[in-house]
Amino acid sequence: MELVVRGELVEVDGTVVGAARMRWWDEADGTRLYLLTGSVEPTHQGQGIGRRLLAWQEDRAREHAAADAGIGRPMFGGNPESERQLALLEAAGYRVAFTRVRMTMPLHAPAEVALPAGVELRPASAADHRAVFEANADVFGRSTLGYVQDTFEEFETDVAEDFPEYALWTLAWDGDRLAGWVVSGVDDTPWVGVRPDWRRRGLASALLRANHVGLWEYGVRTASLWTILENPTGSVALYESLGYRTVERQPRYRKPF
Protein backbone atom coordinates (compact mmCIF):
# COMPACT_ATOMS: atom_id res chain seq x y z
CA MET A 1 0.00 0.00 0.00
CA GLU A 2 1.57 3.28 -1.15
CA LEU A 3 0.53 6.39 0.80
CA VAL A 4 1.09 9.72 -0.97
CA VAL A 5 0.15 13.23 0.19
CA ARG A 6 -0.37 15.77 -2.58
CA GLY A 7 -1.01 19.19 -1.12
CA GLU A 8 -3.77 18.47 1.39
CA LEU A 9 -5.08 15.30 -0.30
CA VAL A 10 -4.10 11.80 0.82
CA GLU A 11 -3.88 9.05 -1.78
CA VAL A 12 -3.46 5.31 -1.35
CA ASP A 13 -2.52 3.40 -4.50
CA GLY A 14 -3.72 6.35 -6.60
CA THR A 15 -7.11 6.75 -4.87
CA VAL A 16 -7.93 9.85 -2.76
CA VAL A 17 -8.86 8.56 0.69
CA GLY A 18 -8.58 11.59 2.95
CA ALA A 19 -6.97 14.93 3.74
CA ALA A 20 -4.10 16.20 5.84
CA ARG A 21 -3.06 19.63 7.05
CA MET A 22 -0.25 21.10 9.12
CA ARG A 23 -0.30 24.58 10.67
CA TRP A 24 2.24 26.09 13.04
CA TRP A 25 2.57 29.13 15.24
CA ASP A 26 4.69 30.47 18.10
CA GLU A 27 3.21 30.80 21.58
CA ALA A 28 4.09 33.28 24.30
CA ASP A 29 6.07 30.77 26.36
CA GLY A 30 8.41 29.92 23.47
CA THR A 31 6.53 26.87 22.18
CA ARG A 32 6.43 26.34 18.40
CA LEU A 33 3.21 24.38 18.03
CA TYR A 34 2.76 22.19 14.94
CA LEU A 35 -0.95 21.40 14.75
CA LEU A 36 -1.49 18.20 12.75
CA THR A 37 -5.00 17.52 11.49
CA GLY A 38 -6.35 14.99 9.04
CA SER A 39 -9.15 12.63 8.14
CA VAL A 40 -9.61 9.31 6.37
CA GLU A 41 -12.71 8.33 4.40
CA PRO A 42 -14.91 5.87 6.36
CA THR A 43 -14.52 3.22 3.65
CA HIS A 44 -10.74 3.21 4.22
CA GLN A 45 -10.67 3.38 8.01
CA GLY A 46 -9.31 0.50 10.05
CA GLN A 47 -6.46 -0.16 7.61
CA GLY A 48 -3.70 1.72 9.46
CA ILE A 49 -3.84 4.71 7.11
CA GLY A 50 -4.46 7.21 9.91
CA ARG A 51 -1.46 5.92 11.87
CA ARG A 52 0.80 6.15 8.82
CA LEU A 53 -0.53 9.59 7.94
CA LEU A 54 0.15 10.92 11.44
CA ALA A 55 3.71 9.55 11.35
CA TRP A 56 4.23 11.17 7.93
CA GLN A 57 2.98 14.52 9.27
CA GLU A 58 5.30 14.30 12.28
CA ASP A 59 8.25 13.70 9.96
CA ARG A 60 7.33 16.76 7.89
CA ALA A 61 7.05 18.86 11.08
CA ARG A 62 10.51 17.71 12.18
CA GLU A 63 11.93 18.67 8.79
CA HIS A 64 10.31 22.10 9.02
CA ALA A 65 11.62 22.66 12.54
CA ALA A 66 15.13 21.56 11.59
CA ALA A 67 15.17 24.09 8.75
CA ASP A 68 14.23 26.97 11.09
CA ALA A 69 17.04 27.39 13.59
CA GLY A 70 15.34 30.38 15.21
CA ILE A 71 12.32 28.56 16.61
CA GLY A 72 11.64 27.91 20.26
CA ARG A 73 10.60 24.58 21.76
CA PRO A 74 8.86 22.50 19.04
CA MET A 75 5.77 20.51 19.98
CA PHE A 76 3.24 18.39 18.09
CA GLY A 77 -0.42 19.26 18.59
CA GLY A 78 -3.67 17.44 17.84
CA ASN A 79 -7.34 18.32 18.33
CA PRO A 80 -9.32 15.06 18.02
CA GLU A 81 -12.87 15.37 16.75
CA SER A 82 -13.92 11.74 17.23
CA GLU A 83 -13.23 8.76 19.46
CA ARG A 84 -11.28 7.17 16.62
CA GLN A 85 -9.01 10.22 16.28
CA LEU A 86 -8.58 10.38 20.05
CA ALA A 87 -7.51 6.73 20.19
CA LEU A 88 -5.04 7.36 17.35
CA LEU A 89 -3.42 10.31 19.11
CA GLU A 90 -3.23 8.59 22.49
CA ALA A 91 -1.66 5.51 20.92
CA ALA A 92 0.97 7.81 19.37
CA GLY A 93 1.83 9.34 22.75
CA TYR A 94 -0.25 12.53 22.72
CA ARG A 95 -1.61 13.72 26.07
CA VAL A 96 -3.92 16.52 27.22
CA ALA A 97 -1.97 19.76 27.73
CA PHE A 98 -4.94 21.96 28.66
CA THR A 99 -8.68 22.21 28.04
CA ARG A 100 -10.59 25.10 26.51
CA VAL A 101 -14.09 25.40 27.94
CA ARG A 102 -17.01 27.46 26.70
CA MET A 103 -19.18 28.89 29.45
CA THR A 104 -22.53 30.65 29.14
CA MET A 105 -25.07 32.22 31.44
CA PRO A 106 -28.56 33.67 30.93
CA LEU A 107 -28.77 37.40 31.57
CA HIS A 108 -31.51 39.04 33.59
CA ALA A 109 -32.57 42.63 34.20
CA PRO A 110 -29.43 44.09 35.81
CA ALA A 111 -29.04 45.54 39.27
CA GLU A 112 -26.73 48.36 40.31
CA VAL A 113 -23.04 47.39 40.40
CA ALA A 114 -20.57 48.71 42.99
CA LEU A 115 -16.91 48.88 42.00
CA PRO A 116 -14.02 48.59 44.47
CA ALA A 117 -12.78 51.95 45.71
CA GLY A 118 -9.98 53.42 43.63
CA VAL A 119 -11.18 52.58 40.12
CA GLU A 120 -13.72 54.13 37.80
CA LEU A 121 -15.43 53.09 34.58
CA ARG A 122 -14.96 55.28 31.52
CA PRO A 123 -16.60 54.91 28.10
CA ALA A 124 -14.41 52.93 25.71
CA SER A 125 -13.27 54.04 22.28
CA ALA A 126 -10.68 53.26 19.63
CA ALA A 127 -8.25 55.39 21.62
CA ASP A 128 -8.16 52.59 24.22
CA HIS A 129 -6.87 49.89 21.84
CA ARG A 130 -3.25 50.33 22.84
CA ALA A 131 -4.02 50.24 26.57
CA VAL A 132 -6.06 47.04 26.27
CA PHE A 133 -3.44 45.41 24.02
CA GLU A 134 -0.60 46.19 26.41
CA ALA A 135 -2.62 45.08 29.45
CA ASN A 136 -3.48 41.76 27.78
CA ALA A 137 0.18 41.20 26.92
CA ASP A 138 1.26 42.03 30.47
CA VAL A 139 -1.26 39.73 32.16
CA PHE A 140 -1.38 36.80 29.73
CA GLY A 141 1.99 36.98 27.99
CA ARG A 142 3.67 34.56 30.41
CA SER A 143 0.98 31.92 30.10
CA THR A 144 2.05 28.34 29.36
CA LEU A 145 -1.45 27.33 28.24
CA GLY A 146 -1.39 28.06 24.53
CA TYR A 147 -1.47 31.86 24.61
CA VAL A 148 -0.37 33.50 21.34
CA GLN A 149 0.84 37.09 21.57
CA ASP A 150 -0.41 38.94 18.51
CA THR A 151 1.14 42.13 17.24
CA PHE A 152 -0.70 45.36 17.93
CA GLU A 153 -1.68 45.54 14.25
CA GLU A 154 -3.20 42.05 14.42
CA PHE A 155 -5.06 42.98 17.60
CA GLU A 156 -6.52 46.11 16.00
CA THR A 157 -7.65 44.14 12.97
CA ASP A 158 -9.40 41.55 15.16
CA VAL A 159 -11.08 44.26 17.23
CA ALA A 160 -12.28 46.18 14.18
CA GLU A 161 -13.74 43.04 12.59
CA ASP A 162 -15.16 41.20 15.59
CA PHE A 163 -15.67 43.58 18.54
CA PRO A 164 -16.46 47.07 17.25
CA GLU A 165 -19.32 47.79 19.71
CA TYR A 166 -17.55 49.90 22.33
CA ALA A 167 -20.74 49.99 24.41
CA LEU A 168 -19.96 46.33 25.19
CA TRP A 169 -16.46 47.08 26.50
CA THR A 170 -16.07 47.62 30.25
CA LEU A 171 -12.82 49.31 31.23
CA ALA A 172 -11.83 50.15 34.82
CA TRP A 173 -9.16 52.79 35.31
CA ASP A 174 -6.86 53.44 38.24
CA GLY A 175 -5.92 56.98 37.31
CA ASP A 176 -4.36 56.73 33.86
CA ARG A 177 -3.61 53.01 34.21
CA LEU A 178 -5.99 50.31 33.02
CA ALA A 179 -6.67 48.14 36.08
CA GLY A 180 -9.23 45.71 34.68
CA TRP A 181 -11.04 45.13 31.42
CA VAL A 182 -13.83 43.11 29.82
CA VAL A 183 -14.03 43.29 26.04
CA SER A 184 -17.22 41.80 24.62
CA GLY A 185 -19.05 41.43 21.38
CA VAL A 186 -22.65 40.42 20.83
CA ASP A 187 -21.78 36.71 20.73
CA ASP A 188 -18.59 36.41 22.74
CA THR A 189 -16.40 37.87 25.49
CA PRO A 190 -12.80 37.21 24.40
CA TRP A 191 -10.82 39.21 26.93
CA VAL A 192 -11.30 39.46 30.69
CA GLY A 193 -8.29 40.63 32.66
CA VAL A 194 -7.25 42.25 35.93
CA ARG A 195 -3.81 43.58 36.84
CA PRO A 196 -2.08 41.46 39.50
CA ASP A 197 -2.15 44.26 42.08
CA TRP A 198 -5.93 44.55 41.70
CA ARG A 199 -6.75 40.86 42.09
CA ARG A 200 -8.66 39.43 45.05
CA ARG A 201 -10.37 42.77 45.60
CA GLY A 202 -13.63 41.96 43.81
CA LEU A 203 -12.75 43.87 40.66
CA ALA A 204 -13.14 41.00 38.18
CA SER A 205 -16.62 40.02 39.36
CA ALA A 206 -17.73 43.68 39.52
CA LEU A 207 -16.47 44.29 35.99
CA LEU A 208 -18.29 41.27 34.64
CA ARG A 209 -21.54 42.35 36.32
CA ALA A 210 -21.10 45.82 34.85
CA ASN A 211 -20.41 44.26 31.47
CA HIS A 212 -23.61 42.23 31.76
CA VAL A 213 -25.50 45.50 32.19
CA GLY A 214 -24.11 46.72 28.89
CA LEU A 215 -24.91 43.42 27.17
CA TRP A 216 -28.48 43.46 28.49
CA GLU A 217 -29.06 47.04 27.37
CA TYR A 218 -27.73 46.11 23.93
CA GLY A 219 -30.29 43.30 23.70
CA VAL A 220 -28.03 40.33 24.48
CA ARG A 221 -29.73 37.73 26.67
CA THR A 222 -27.00 35.09 26.98
CA ALA A 223 -23.38 35.86 27.89
CA SER A 224 -20.74 33.56 26.42
CA LEU A 225 -16.99 33.21 26.85
CA TRP A 226 -14.09 30.78 26.51
CA THR A 227 -11.50 30.14 29.19
CA ILE A 228 -8.90 27.54 30.16
CA LEU A 229 -9.96 24.90 32.68
CA GLU A 230 -6.44 24.67 34.14
CA ASN A 231 -5.97 28.46 34.37
CA PRO A 232 -3.98 29.12 37.59
CA THR A 233 -5.96 32.31 38.22
CA GLY A 234 -9.09 30.22 38.84
CA SER A 235 -11.12 31.77 36.05
CA VAL A 236 -13.59 28.87 35.88
CA ALA A 237 -14.45 29.21 39.57
CA LEU A 238 -14.90 32.97 39.15
CA TYR A 239 -17.29 32.57 36.24
CA GLU A 240 -19.22 29.82 38.03
CA SER A 241 -19.68 32.09 41.03
CA LEU A 242 -21.44 34.56 38.73
CA GLY A 243 -23.73 31.95 37.21
CA TYR A 244 -21.81 30.74 34.16
CA ARG A 245 -21.92 27.04 33.36
CA THR A 246 -19.69 24.96 31.11
CA VAL A 247 -21.42 23.92 27.89
CA GLU A 248 -18.47 22.71 25.78
CA ARG A 249 -15.00 21.26 26.38
CA GLN A 250 -12.13 21.16 23.90
CA PRO A 251 -9.11 19.21 25.21
CA ARG A 252 -5.88 20.19 23.47
CA TYR A 253 -3.50 17.28 22.97
CA ARG A 254 0.26 17.67 22.63
CA LYS A 255 3.40 15.61 22.34
CA PRO A 256 7.07 16.67 22.57
CA PHE A 257 9.32 16.24 19.57
C-alpha positions as CSV (number, residue, x, y, z in Angstrom):
1,M,0.0,0.0,0.0
2,E,1.6,3.3,-1.1
3,L,0.5,6.4,0.8
4,V,1.1,9.7,-1.0
5,V,0.1,13.2,0.2
6,R,-0.4,15.8,-2.6
7,G,-1.0,19.2,-1.1
8,E,-3.8,18.5,1.4
9,L,-5.1,15.3,-0.3
10,V,-4.1,11.8,0.8
11,E,-3.9,9.1,-1.8
12,V,-3.5,5.3,-1.4
13,D,-2.5,3.4,-4.5
14,G,-3.7,6.3,-6.6
15,T,-7.1,6.7,-4.9
16,V,-7.9,9.8,-2.8
17,V,-8.9,8.6,0.7
18,G,-8.6,11.6,2.9
19,A,-7.0,14.9,3.7
20,A,-4.1,16.2,5.8
21,R,-3.1,19.6,7.1
22,M,-0.2,21.1,9.1
23,R,-0.3,24.6,10.7
24,W,2.2,26.1,13.0
25,W,2.6,29.1,15.2
26,D,4.7,30.5,18.1
27,E,3.2,30.8,21.6
28,A,4.1,33.3,24.3
29,D,6.1,30.8,26.4
30,G,8.4,29.9,23.5
31,T,6.5,26.9,22.2
32,R,6.4,26.3,18.4
33,L,3.2,24.4,18.0
34,Y,2.8,22.2,14.9
35,L,-0.9,21.4,14.7
36,L,-1.5,18.2,12.7
37,T,-5.0,17.5,11.5
38,G,-6.4,15.0,9.0
39,S,-9.2,12.6,8.1
40,V,-9.6,9.3,6.4
41,E,-12.7,8.3,4.4
42,P,-14.9,5.9,6.4
43,T,-14.5,3.2,3.7
44,H,-10.7,3.2,4.2
45,Q,-10.7,3.4,8.0
46,G,-9.3,0.5,10.1
47,Q,-6.5,-0.2,7.6
48,G,-3.7,1.7,9.5
49,I,-3.8,4.7,7.1
50,G,-4.5,7.2,9.9
51,R,-1.5,5.9,11.9
52,R,0.8,6.1,8.8
53,L,-0.5,9.6,7.9
54,L,0.2,10.9,11.4
55,A,3.7,9.6,11.4
56,W,4.2,11.2,7.9
57,Q,3.0,14.5,9.3
58,E,5.3,14.3,12.3
59,D,8.2,13.7,10.0
60,R,7.3,16.8,7.9
61,A,7.1,18.9,11.1
62,R,10.5,17.7,12.2
63,E,11.9,18.7,8.8
64,H,10.3,22.1,9.0
65,A,11.6,22.7,12.5
66,A,15.1,21.6,11.6
67,A,15.2,24.1,8.8
68,D,14.2,27.0,11.1
69,A,17.0,27.4,13.6
70,G,15.3,30.4,15.2
71,I,12.3,28.6,16.6
72,G,11.6,27.9,20.3
73,R,10.6,24.6,21.8
74,P,8.9,22.5,19.0
75,M,5.8,20.5,20.0
76,F,3.2,18.4,18.1
77,G,-0.4,19.3,18.6
78,G,-3.7,17.4,17.8
79,N,-7.3,18.3,18.3
80,P,-9.3,15.1,18.0
81,E,-12.9,15.4,16.7
82,S,-13.9,11.7,17.2
83,E,-13.2,8.8,19.5
84,R,-11.3,7.2,16.6
85,Q,-9.0,10.2,16.3
86,L,-8.6,10.4,20.1
87,A,-7.5,6.7,20.2
88,L,-5.0,7.4,17.3
89,L,-3.4,10.3,19.1
90,E,-3.2,8.6,22.5
91,A,-1.7,5.5,20.9
92,A,1.0,7.8,19.4
93,G,1.8,9.3,22.7
94,Y,-0.3,12.5,22.7
95,R,-1.6,13.7,26.1
96,V,-3.9,16.5,27.2
97,A,-2.0,19.8,27.7
98,F,-4.9,22.0,28.7
99,T,-8.7,22.2,28.0
100,R,-10.6,25.1,26.5
101,V,-14.1,25.4,27.9
102,R,-17.0,27.5,26.7
103,M,-19.2,28.9,29.4
104,T,-22.5,30.7,29.1
105,M,-25.1,32.2,31.4
106,P,-28.6,33.7,30.9
107,L,-28.8,37.4,31.6
108,H,-31.5,39.0,33.6
109,A,-32.6,42.6,34.2
110,P,-29.4,44.1,35.8
111,A,-29.0,45.5,39.3
112,E,-26.7,48.4,40.3
113,V,-23.0,47.4,40.4
114,A,-20.6,48.7,43.0
115,L,-16.9,48.9,42.0
116,P,-14.0,48.6,44.5
117,A,-12.8,52.0,45.7
118,G,-10.0,53.4,43.6
119,V,-11.2,52.6,40.1
120,E,-13.7,54.1,37.8
121,L,-15.4,53.1,34.6
122,R,-15.0,55.3,31.5
123,P,-16.6,54.9,28.1
124,A,-14.4,52.9,25.7
125,S,-13.3,54.0,22.3
126,A,-10.7,53.3,19.6
127,A,-8.2,55.4,21.6
128,D,-8.2,52.6,24.2
129,H,-6.9,49.9,21.8
130,R,-3.2,50.3,22.8
131,A,-4.0,50.2,26.6
132,V,-6.1,47.0,26.3
133,F,-3.4,45.4,24.0
134,E,-0.6,46.2,26.4
135,A,-2.6,45.1,29.4
136,N,-3.5,41.8,27.8
137,A,0.2,41.2,26.9
138,D,1.3,42.0,30.5
139,V,-1.3,39.7,32.2
140,F,-1.4,36.8,29.7
141,G,2.0,37.0,28.0
142,R,3.7,34.6,30.4
143,S,1.0,31.9,30.1
144,T,2.1,28.3,29.4
145,L,-1.4,27.3,28.2
146,G,-1.4,28.1,24.5
147,Y,-1.5,31.9,24.6
148,V,-0.4,33.5,21.3
149,Q,0.8,37.1,21.6
150,D,-0.4,38.9,18.5
151,T,1.1,42.1,17.2
152,F,-0.7,45.4,17.9
153,E,-1.7,45.5,14.3
154,E,-3.2,42.1,14.4
155,F,-5.1,43.0,17.6
156,E,-6.5,46.1,16.0
157,T,-7.6,44.1,13.0
158,D,-9.4,41.5,15.2
159,V,-11.1,44.3,17.2
160,A,-12.3,46.2,14.2
161,E,-13.7,43.0,12.6
162,D,-15.2,41.2,15.6
163,F,-15.7,43.6,18.5
164,P,-16.5,47.1,17.3
165,E,-19.3,47.8,19.7
166,Y,-17.5,49.9,22.3
167,A,-20.7,50.0,24.4
168,L,-20.0,46.3,25.2
169,W,-16.5,47.1,26.5
170,T,-16.1,47.6,30.2
171,L,-12.8,49.3,31.2
172,A,-11.8,50.1,34.8
173,W,-9.2,52.8,35.3
174,D,-6.9,53.4,38.2
175,G,-5.9,57.0,37.3
176,D,-4.4,56.7,33.9
177,R,-3.6,53.0,34.2
178,L,-6.0,50.3,33.0
179,A,-6.7,48.1,36.1
180,G,-9.2,45.7,34.7
181,W,-11.0,45.1,31.4
182,V,-13.8,43.1,29.8
183,V,-14.0,43.3,26.0
184,S,-17.2,41.8,24.6
185,G,-19.1,41.4,21.4
186,V,-22.6,40.4,20.8
187,D,-21.8,36.7,20.7
188,D,-18.6,36.4,22.7
189,T,-16.4,37.9,25.5
190,P,-12.8,37.2,24.4
191,W,-10.8,39.2,26.9
192,V,-11.3,39.5,30.7
193,G,-8.3,40.6,32.7
194,V,-7.3,42.3,35.9
195,R,-3.8,43.6,36.8
196,P,-2.1,41.5,39.5
197,D,-2.1,44.3,42.1
198,W,-5.9,44.5,41.7
199,R,-6.7,40.9,42.1
200,R,-8.7,39.4,45.0
201,R,-10.4,42.8,45.6
202,G,-13.6,42.0,43.8
203,L,-12.8,43.9,40.7
204,A,-13.1,41.0,38.2
205,S,-16.6,40.0,39.4
206,A,-17.7,43.7,39.5
207,L,-16.5,44.3,36.0
208,L,-18.3,41.3,34.6
209,R,-21.5,42.3,36.3
210,A,-21.1,45.8,34.9
211,N,-20.4,44.3,31.5
212,H,-23.6,42.2,31.8
213,V,-25.5,45.5,32.2
214,G,-24.1,46.7,28.9
215,L,-24.9,43.4,27.2
216,W,-28.5,43.5,28.5
217,E,-29.1,47.0,27.4
218,Y,-27.7,46.1,23.9
219,G,-30.3,43.3,23.7
220,V,-28.0,40.3,24.5
221,R,-29.7,37.7,26.7
222,T,-27.0,35.1,27.0
223,A,-23.4,35.9,27.9
224,S,-20.7,33.6,26.4
225,L,-17.0,33.2,26.8
226,W,-14.1,30.8,26.5
227,T,-11.5,30.1,29.2
228,I,-8.9,27.5,30.2
229,L,-10.0,24.9,32.7
230,E,-6.4,24.7,34.1
231,N,-6.0,28.5,34.4
232,P,-4.0,29.1,37.6
233,T,-6.0,32.3,38.2
234,G,-9.1,30.2,38.8
235,S,-11.1,31.8,36.1
236,V,-13.6,28.9,35.9
237,A,-14.5,29.2,39.6
238,L,-14.9,33.0,39.2
239,Y,-17.3,32.6,36.2
240,E,-19.2,29.8,38.0
241,S,-19.7,32.1,41.0
242,L,-21.4,34.6,38.7
243,G,-23.7,31.9,37.2
244,Y,-21.8,30.7,34.2
245,R,-21.9,27.0,33.4
246,T,-19.7,25.0,31.1
247,V,-21.4,23.9,27.9
248,E,-18.5,22.7,25.8
249,R,-15.0,21.3,26.4
250,Q,-12.1,21.2,23.9
251,P,-9.1,19.2,25.2
252,R,-5.9,20.2,23.5
253,Y,-3.5,17.3,23.0
254,R,0.3,17.7,22.6
255,K,3.4,15.6,22.3
256,P,7.1,16.7,22.6
257,F,9.3,16.2,19.6
